[in-house]
Amino acid sequence: LKAISAIRAIHEVLASEPPPSSASVAPDLSAMLSRMLPAPSRTAALGAALNSSGARLRPSQDVGRALAQARRCGASISARNEKVKASLMQQLKHAELKGWSADEVKSLLSMEIGSRGVHEREILSQVNELELNVDELYYNSPAGVLYDQALRYEEGSAIVDSGALAVKSGKKTGRSPLDKRIVFEESSADDVWWGKVNIKLDYKSFLTNRERAVDYLNTRKRLYVVDGYGGWDEEYRVPVRVITSRAYHALFMQNMLVPPTEKELETGFKTPFVIFNAGVFPANRQTEGMTSSTSVAVSFKRREMVILGTQYAGEMKKGVFTIMNYLMPLMPKRDLPPADRALPLHASANIGPDNDVSIFFGLSGTGKTTLSADPKRELIGDDEHVWHPKGVFNIEGGCYAKTIGLTREKEPEIYDAIRFGSVLENVVFDEATGTVDYDNTSITENTRVAYPLRFIPNARIPAKVEHHPKQIILLTCDAFGVLPPISKLTKDQVMYHFISGYTAKVAGTEEGVKEPEATFSACFGAPFLVWHPFVYAEMLAAKLDKYGANAYLVNTGWVGGPYGTGNRCSLKYTRQLIDAIHDGTLAAMPDSEWEEMPIFGLMMPKSGIKDVPKDILRPEDAWKQAGQSSDEFKKTANNLAKLFEKNFADFSEKCSTAVKQAGPKPS
C-alpha cells in the first residue's frame, strides 16, 4: 500500500509539471509535416498540437517494487518521455497524417495511462487475488502506450503508412478449433452440446493449465490488463477482463470489447469473466485431455478462460463469443419461452432510415461484412449480435475484418478504418515506405485488421437498437452453381438451412483440389456454439413467428455452372437483390410471382428483379444459357442435395418432421 501511495504521489507531481521540452524533436517533426501536408496552416496546427501534448508516459502501476524503486522510476520519467516520443516520431514518419485535426493528433499521441481517479488499488488487489505478481501492470492503456510497448518489446511490430500497428501472431495465424475445451461441470453439463465441437475437459486438467498460465505470466516483467464488456446492452452485457503478456493483445481487445466508462470501471467489474492469455507459452501435452501444445479452455463455473500455445488474437474474440453463446439463451430467465430469451447470432446487422433491422448470417467469404456495409443504412455490427426481447445489440466494440486483396475501391469503409489505433495482423509491408501489400499471402491468407466500431462513419453507436429484425438473410457462396441468387424461405426452411449453415470452398485453393468442396457449419458458427444447434434454431423460428420477419436465402456464389465453368454472381446484382429486400420489392410480390425449384424446394422469382435478368435468377436456365445441359445441372443439384442430407443426419433427431422435410430431396 505504501508503494501504491508513492506512485499516486508521483502521478500528482507529473500532473502538475509542465510538459517536457520537445525542442529536440520539433525541427524534425515540422520537416516531416511540411513534406506530408502542403498547407502551411495545417502543418503549424499539427506541430503545435504534437509539441503541446508532451507525449507523456506515466509510470505503470507497480505491484512488486519497493518504495525506493518507485522513486527511482519517477526520477527517470522525464528522459523516458523524450525517448518514447522520439521513438513514435520515427515510426510515424510514414504515417498518413493528412486529414487529422490538431486535436486528433494530440489525442492519438497522448501517453496518459488511464486517469488518476481510476480504481488502481482495487484492480491491483483483484489481480493479486488471481495469484499474479509482476513489476509493471498496464491497465486499459491508450493506443499510444500500447504502440510504444509493442515497438519496444514485440519483434516484428511496426507502424505502417496508414498509422496502424502491424504485428505478428507467431506460428499460429488462425484459430485452433480442435484444441478448444469446455470444462465438464455439473452446473452446465446438461446444457452443453458435447462432441467434436465442445470437447470435455476435466476440472483437474483445467486447473493444471490455469496454474501453468499463471506461472508463466508471473515470469514476465510487465503485464497488460483490459477491462471491457461483451455486449452493448446494459441488461445483458458480460464484464470481461483480459490479462496478457503482449501489448498487441491488449490493443486488439480494447478495440474488440465494448469500452466502459470511468464510472462503469469502478462498479461493473467486481466479478468479471477472466481470460488468462499465456499464449506465448505452450500447454503440456502430457496433461490429460491435451492433444497438442495449444489449449483454449473455458470454465463457465469459474468464469475463466485459459489460453496456451497460440498468440492468435482471434482466440480471445471468439472466446468471448463462446461465453455469450452459452449465457444469452439463459437470459432474462432460463424458463421463458424461446421467443422471449436472448438469441446470440453469428451475423452482421444494419438498420435503415425506417428503423427496419436486417440480420445477415453467413460463413467466411459469403459477403456478410460487404453486404451489411451499406451507405444507405447504419451499421450495427459486422459479426456477432444478440436478438433479445427488446431488440438487437452488437456483442463487440469493434470489427475484425479480412484484408486479403483489400482495396479502397472494393471495401472503402474497411480500408479507411485502417489508421492509428487499428491492429494489422500478419500483413506484409515494405519496411522502407511502410506500404502494406494486401495481396501478399506469404505469411498467411488470413491477414486481418481489428479496429473500433467508431472508425466506421455510418456505425450506430451505442451499437444497440430497440427494434426487431424485419429481414433475415442467410448468405451462402455456392460454388456448385445450383442455388438461386435469391429465394424466399418458409419458417421450416429457415430452421433447416440455419442448422445446416452451408457454403462451399472454391476449388483450386489447395493443390490437387479440382472440384468445389461443400462446407457445413451449424447455425453459421458451429465452432462457437455451446448448446445444441436446435436450441438456437428453435429460438430463431419462435422470434420469426412472433415478430413477423421475412427470410431469404441469398447465394453470392456461382451462376451458369460450377466454379471453373460458370461465373460468380456479380456483386452489383447481389446488391440490387439486397436492395429489393430492403425496399419491400420482394415482400410485395404475390405468391404467383414465385416458383418452386425442383429438388431443393426453394421459392425463386419467375421474372427479373430490378436490373437482375431472369435467367440469372433461375439456376437451370442460367446453365442452359451458358451452354450447359439440363441433365448436367440436375446431376450436380442431386449430388449437392445428398451432401445436405448427409450433413443433416447429425441433427435430425431433435428436429420436427416439418423441419426435416424442408430440406432438399435428392432423387
VENFENMO-V392608 format. One record per pair of residues at least 12 apart in sequence whose C-alpha atoms are under 10 Angstrom apart, sorted by the first residue. I is the first residue (numbers start at 1). GAP is how many residues later the second one is. Records with the same first field share a line. If there is no record, write none. Layout:
I=GAP  GAP
This chain:
1=62  66  120
2=64  65
3=58  59  60  61  62  63  64  65  66  67  68
4=57  58  59  60  61  62  63  66  116  117  120
5=62  116
6=56  60  61  62  64  65  68
7=51  52  53  54  55  60  63  64  66  67
8=53  108  109  112
9=62  65
10=48  49  60  61  63  64  65  67
11=47  48  63  104  105
12=104
13=61
14=42  43  44  45  60  63  64
15=41  43  97  101
18=34  36
19=32  33  34  35  36  37  59  62
20=31  32  33  34  35  36  58  59  61  62
21=30  31  33  57  60  61
22=28  29  30  31  32  33  59  60  63  64
23=28
24=58  62
25=25  26  57  60  61  64  65
26=21  22  24  25  60  63
27=20
28=58  61  62  65
29=14  17  18  21  22  57  60  61  63  64
30=13  14  16  17  18  20
31=12  16
32=15  57  58  60  61  62
33=13  14  60  64  65
34=13
36=57  58  59  60  61  62
37=59  60  61  62
38=60
42=56  57  58  59  60
43=55  59
44=58
45=56  57  58  60
46=51  52  54  55  56  57  58  59  60
47=55  58  59
48=54  55  57  58
49=52  53  54  55  56  57  58  60
50=35  39  52  53  54  55  56  57  58  59  60
51=34  55
52=54
53=50  52  53  54  55  56  57  58
54=27  28  31  52  55  56  57
55=26  27  28  29  30  31  33  51  52  53  54  55  56  57  89  90
56=21  22  24  25  26  28  29  53  54  55  56  57  88  89
57=20  21  23  24  25  26  27  28  53  54  55  56  87  88  91
58=15  16  19  20  22  23  53  54  55  56  87
59=14  15  18  21  53  54  77  78  79
60=13  53  54  75  76  77  78  79  81  162  163  164
61=52  59  60  62  63  73  74  75  76  77  78  161
62=62  71  72  73  74  75  76  160
63=58  61  62  64  65  69  70  71  72  73  74
64=69  70  71  72  73  157
65=69  70  71
66=69
81=30
84=27  60  61  64  65  68
85=24  25  26  59  63
87=61  64  65
88=21  56  59  60  63  71
89=20
90=69
91=56  57  60  67  68  69  70  72  74  343
92=66  67  68  69  70  71  72  328  342
93=66  67  68  70  340  341
94=65  66  67  68  69  338  339  340  341
95=64  65  66  67  68  69  324  325  338  339  340
96=64  65  66  67  68  323  324
97=64  65  66  322  323
98=64
105=315
107=35  36  37
108=34  35  36  312  313
109=33  34  35  36  38  311
110=32  33  34  35
111=30  31  32  33  34  35  37
112=29  30  31  32  33
113=25  26  27  28  29  30  31  32  33
114=24  25  26  27  28  148
115=26  147
117=145  149
118=21  144  145  147  148
119=143  144  146  147  148
120=19  146
122=144  148
123=14  16  102  104  142  143  146  147
124=13  15
126=143  144  145
127=98  116
130=84  144  146
131=80  83  84  86  87
132=82  83  84  85  86  87  91  111
133=81  82  84  85  86  87  88  89  90
134=83  84  85  86  87  88  89
135=83  84  85  86  87  88
136=84  85  86  87  88
137=84  85  86  87  88  106  108
138=84  85  86  87  88  105  109  112
139=84  85  86  87  88  103  104  111
140=84  85  86  87  88  102  110  111  113  114  119  120  125
141=83  84  85  106  109  110  113
142=108  109  112  279
143=22  104  105  107  108  109  111  112  277  278  279
144=107  276  277
145=102  106
146=19  78  100  101  102  103  104  105  106  275
147=12  17  18  19  100  101  104  273  274  276
148=99
149=73  97  98  99
150=15  16  17  96  97  98  99  101
151=14  15  16  96  97
153=93  94
154=13  14  92  93  94
155=12  13  15
156=12  13  14  270
157=91  267  268  269
158=266  271  273  276
159=260  261  264  265  272  275  276
160=258  259  260  264  269  270  271  272  273  274  275  276
161=257  258  259  268  269  270  272  273  274  275
162=253  254  255  256  257  258  260  272  273  274
163=255  256  257  258  259  260  271
164=253  254  255  256  257  258  259  260  285  286  287
165=83  86  253  254  255  256  257  258  259  260  284
166=82  256  257  258  259  260  261  262  263  268  270  283
167=81  82  256  257  258  259  260  261
168=80  143  144  256  257  258  259  260  275
169=79  80  110  111  141  142  143  144  145  256  257
170=109  110  140  141  142  256  273
171=138  139  140  141  272
172=107  122  137  138  139  140  141  272
173=137  138  139  140  141  252  253  270  271  272  273  274  275
174=136  137  138  139  140  141  270  271  272  273
175=121  135  136  137  138  139  140  141  143  352
176=118  119  120  133  134  136  138  139  351
177=19  20  21  118  119  138  349  350  351
178=18  19  20  21  113  114  116  117  118  349
179=18  19  20  110  111  112  113  114  115  116  117  118  129  130
180=16  17  18  19  20  21  110  114  115  116  117  118  127  135  139  347  348
181=15  16  17  18  19  20  21  25  108  109  114  115  116  117  118  124  125
182=12  15  16  17  18  19  20  21  24  114  115  116  117  118  123  348
183=15  16  17  18  19  20  21  22  23  114  115  116  117  118  119  122
184=14  15  16  17  18  19  22  114  115  116  117
185=15  16  17  18  114  115  116  117
186=115
187=113  114
188=111  112  113  138  342
190=341
191=135  339  340  341  344
192=134  337  338  339  340
193=336  337  338  339  340  342
194=336  337  338
196=331
197=329  330  331  332  333
198=328  329  330  331  332  333
199=90  98
200=89  97
201=87  88  89  96  97  98
202=86  87  97
203=96
204=83  84
205=82  83  84  85  92
206=81  82  83  89  90  91  92  93  98  99  100
207=92  99
208=75  76  79  80
209=69  73  74  75  78  81  86  87  88  97  98  99
210=66  67  68  73  87  94  95  96  97  98
211=95
212=66  69  70  71  72  94  96
213=31  63  64  65  66  67  68  69  70  93  94  95  96
214=29  62  63  64  92
215=63
216=29  62  63  64  65  66  92
217=26  27  28  59  60  61  62  63  64
218=27
219=26
220=24  25
221=24
222=22  23  24  25
223=20  21  22  23  24  27
224=18  19  20  21  22  23  24  25  26  27
225=16  17  18  19  20  21  22  24  25  28  29  50  51
226=14  15  16  17  18  23  24  25  26  27  28  31  33  48  49
227=12  13  14  15  16  23  26  27  30  31  32  33  38  41  42  45  46  47
228=12  13  14  25  26  27  28  29  30  31  32  33  36  37  40  41  44  168  169
229=12  25  27  28  29  30  31  35  39  40  43  44  91  166  167  168
230=26  27  28  29  43  87  90  91  93  94  164  165  166  167
231=26  27  28  89  90  93  153  154  155  162  163  164  165  166  232  233
232=25  26  27  28  153  154  160  161  162  163  164  165  229  230  231  232  233
233=25  153  155  158  159  160  161  162  229  230  231  232
235=96  97
236=88  91  92  95  96  106  150  152  157  159
237=21  87  90  91  156  157  158
238=20  30  31  33  34  35  82  85  86  89  90  157
239=18  19  21  25  26  29  30  31  32  33  34  35
240=17  18  28  29  31  32  33  34  35  63  64  80
241=12  16  28  30  31  32  33  34  35  63
242=12  30  31  32  33  34  35  62  63  74
243=31  32  33  34  35
244=31  32  33  34  35  36  63
245=31  32  33  34  35
246=31  32  33  34  65
248=63  65  175  176  177
249=28  62  63  64  65  67  174
250=63
251=170  171  172  199  200
252=61  62  64  65  146  148  169  170  171  172  173  197  198  199  200
253=60  61  63  64  143  144  145  197  198  199
254=143  144  167  196  197  198
255=141  142  143  144  145  166  167  168  195  196  197  198  199
256=58  60  61  64  139  140  141  142  143  144  194  195  196  197
257=60  63  138  139  140  141  142  195
258=136  137  138  139  140  194  195  204  205
259=137  138  139  193
271=32
272=31  32
273=26  27  29  30  31  32  47  50
274=24  28  29  30  31  32  46
275=22  23  28  29  30  31  32  41  44  45
276=20  28  29  30  31  32  40
277=19  28  29  30  31  32  33  34  36  38  39
278=28  29  30  31  32  33
279=15  16  17  27  28  29  30  31  32  33  34  36
280=27  28  29  30  31  32
281=12  13  26  27  28  29  30
282=12  13  25  26  27  28
283=12  13  24  25  26  27
284=24  25
292=17
293=15  16  17
294=13  14  15  16  17
295=12  13  14  15
296=12  13  14  19  20  23
297=22
298=21  24  25
299=24
300=23  26  27
303=20
304=19
305=14  15  18
306=13
307=12
312=113  114
313=112  137
314=86  134  136
317=79  83
318=66  209  210
319=209
320=75  76  208
321=23  24  25  62  63  64  74  75  207  208
322=22  205  206  207  208
323=205  206  207
324=18  19  20  21  60  61  62  71  204  205  206
325=17  18  19  20  21  61  203  204  205  206  211
326=17  18  202  203  204  205
327=15  16  17  203  204
328=13  14  15  16  58  59  60
329=12  13  14  15  57  59  202  206  207  210
330=12  13
331=12  57  58
332=56  57
337=202  205
338=197  198  199  200  201  202  203  204  205
339=48  49  50  199  200  201  202  203  204  205  206  207  208
340=47  48  49  50  199  202  203  206
341=45  46  47  48  198  202
342=44  45  46  47  48  49  50  194  197  198
343=42  43  44  45  46  49  192  193  194  195  196  197  200
344=40  41  42  43  44  48  49  50  51  185  192  195  196
345=14  15  16  38  39  40  41  42  49  50  178  179  180  184  191  195
346=13  14  15  16  17  36  37  38  39  40  177  178  179  180  182  183
347=12  13  14  15  16  21  22  25  34  35  36  37  38  39  47  125  126  127  128  176  177  178
348=12  13  14  20  21  22  23  24  25  31  32  33  34  35  36  37  46  125
349=12  19  20  22  23  24  28  29  30  31  32  33  34  35  36  43  44  45  114  120  122  123  124
350=21  22  23  24  26  27  28  29  30  31  32  108  109  110  113  115  119
351=21  23  25  26  27  28  29  108  109  114  116  118  119  231
352=22  23  24  25  26  27  230  231
353=23  24  25
354=23
355=22  23  110  111  112  113  114  115
356=21  111  112  113  114  115  226  227
357=20  21  22  23  34  35  108  109  110  111  112  113  114  115  192  225
358=14  19  21  22  110  111  112  113  114  115  191  192  193  223  224
359=13  21  22  23  26  28  33  109  110  111  112  113  114  115  192
360=12  22  23  111  112  113  114  115  192  193  194
361=22  23  111  112  113  114  115  137  140  162  163  164  192  193
362=21  111  112  113  114  115  136  139  140  141  159  161  162  163  192
363=20  111  112  113  114  138  139  140  141  156  157  158  160  161  162
364=38  111  112  113  139  140  141  160  161
365=37  110  111  112  138  139  140  141  191  192
366=108  109  110  111  112  137  138  188  189  190  191
367=108  109  110  187  188  189  190  204  207
368=14  15  105  106  107  108
369=12  13  14  30  31  32  33  42  45
370=12  40  41  43  44  201  205
371=104  200  203  204  207
372=203  206
373=38  39  40  41  83  85  86
374=39  84  201  204  205
375=38  82  83
376=82  203
377=81  82  83  205
378=78  79  80  81  82  83  85
379=15  74  77  78  79  80  81  82  84
380=12  13  14  15  16  73  78  79  80  81  82  83  84  85
381=12  13  14  15  16  17  18  72  75  78  79  80  82  83
382=12  14  16  17  18  19  71
383=12  13  15  16  17  18
384=12  15
385=78  79
386=78
387=78  80  81  82  152  153  156
388=78  79  80  155
389=77  78  79  154
390=75  76  77  78
391=73  74  75  76  77  78
392=71  72  73  74  75  76  77
393=69  70  71  72  73  74
394=66  67  68  69  70  71
395=68  69
396=56  57  67
397=54  55  56  57  64  65  66
398=24  52  53  54  55  56  57  58  65
399=15  18  23  49  50  51  52  53  54  55  56  57
400=14  22  23  24  48  49  50  51  52  53
401=13  14  23  45  46  47  48  49  50
402=12  22  23  36  43  44  45  46  47  48
403=12  21  22  24  34  35  36  42  43  44  45  46
404=23  33  34  35  36  37  40  41  42  43  44
405=32  33  34  35  36  40  42
406=31  32  33
407=31  32
412=44
413=42  43  44  45
414=35  36  37  41  42
415=34
416=39  40  41
417=32  33  34  35  36  37  38  39  40
418=31  32  33  37
419=32  36
420=31
421=29  30  31  34
422=27  28  29  30  33
423=25  26  27  28  29
424=12  23  24  25  26  27
425=18  19  21  22  23  24  25
426=15  16  17  18  19  20  21  22  23
427=12  13  14  15  16  17  18  19  20  21  22
428=12  13  14  15  16  19
468=75  76  79  80  81
469=74  75  78  79  80  81
470=74  77  78  79  80  81  111  112
471=73  77  78  79  80  81  110  111  116
472=17  22  68  72  77  78  79  80  81  109
473=13  15  16  21  77  78  79  80  81  105  108
474=12  13  15  20  23  24  27  28  50  77  78  79  80  81
475=26  27  28  49  77  78  79  80  81  82
476=21  25  26  27  28  48  77  78  79  80  81
477=25  26  27  28  29  41  77  78  79  80  81  91  92
478=24  25  26  27  28  38  39  40  41  76  77  78  79  80  81  84  85  90  162
479=24  25  26  27  28  36  37  38  39  76  77  78  79  80  82  83  84  85  87  88  89
480=23  24  25  26  27  35  36  37  38  77  78  79  80  81  82  83  84  85  86  153  156  157  159  160
481=35  74  75  76  77  78  79  80  81  82  84  85  86  87  88  138  139  141  142  152  155  156
482=73  75  76  77  78  79  80  118  136  137  138  140  141  151  152  154  155  156  158  159
483=70  71  72  73  74  75  76  114  117  119  121  134  135  136  137  154  157
484=69  70  71  72  73  74  75  113  118  119  120  121  132  133  134  135  136  138
485=68  69  70  71  72  73  74  84  88  89  92  119  120  127  131  132  133  134
486=66  67  68  69  70  88  91  92  95  100  116  117  118  119  123  130  131  132
487=64  65  66  67  68  99  107  108  109  110  114  115  116  117  118  130  131
488=62  63  64  65  66  98  99  106  107  108  114  115  116  117
489=61  62  63  64  112  113  114  115  173
490=51  60  61  62  112  113  169  172
491=49  50  51  53  54  58  59  60  167  168  171
492=45  49  164  165  166  167  168  169  170  171
493=48  58  59  60  108  109  165  166  167  168  169  170  171
494=43  46  47  50  57  58  59  165  168  169
495=28  38  39  41  42  43  44  45  46  160  163  164  165  167  168
496=26  27  38  41  148  152  155  156  159  162  163  164  165  166  167  168
497=23  25  26  27  40  56  147  151  162  165  166
498=23  24  25  26  27  35  36  38  39  42  43  55
499=21  22  23  24  25  26  27  33  34  35  36  37  38  39  148  149  152  153  156
500=19  20  21  22  23  24  26  33  144  145  147  148  150  151  163
501=18  19  20  21  22  23  24  25  143
502=16  17  18  19  20  21  22  141  142  145
503=14  15  16  17  18  21  52  53  54
504=12  13  14  15  16  53
505=12  13  14  58
506=12  51  56  57  58
507=55  56  57
508=55  56
514=49  50
515=47  48  49
516=46  47  48
517=123
518=122  125  126
519=124  125  128
520=123  124  127  128
521=12  126
522=12  14  15  125  126  129
523=13  14
532=119  122
533=118  121  122
534=117  118  119  120  121
535=119
537=118
538=117
550=31  36  37
551=30  36
552=26  29  34  50  51
553=49  50  51
554=20  23  24
555=13  14  19  62
556=12  13  14  15  17  18  19
557=12  13  14  17
558=12  58  61
559=56  57  58  59  60  61  62  63  64  67
560=55  56  58  59  60  61  62  63  64  65  66  67  68  73
561=58  59  61  62  63  64  65  66  67  68  71  72  75
562=61  71  74
565=58  61  62  63
566=56  57  60  61  62
567=59
569=47  48
570=42  46
572=39  40
573=36  37  38  39  40  43  44
574=38
576=33  34  35  36
577=32  33  34  35
579=31
580=29  30
585=24  25
586=19  23
589=16
591=12  14
592=13  14
593=12  13  14
594=12  13
595=12  23
597=21  22  23  67
598=22  36  39  66  67  68
599=35  38  39  41  42  64  65  66  67  68
600=37  38  40  41  44  62  63  64  65  66
601=60  61  62  63  64
602=60  61  62
604=13  14  15
605=12  13
606=12
619=14  18
620=12  13  14  17
621=12
634=32  33
635=31  32
637=27  29  30
638=26  27  28  29
639=27  28
640=24  26
641=22  23  24  25  26
642=22  23  24  25
643=21  23
644=19  20  21  22
645=15  18  19  20  21
648=12  15
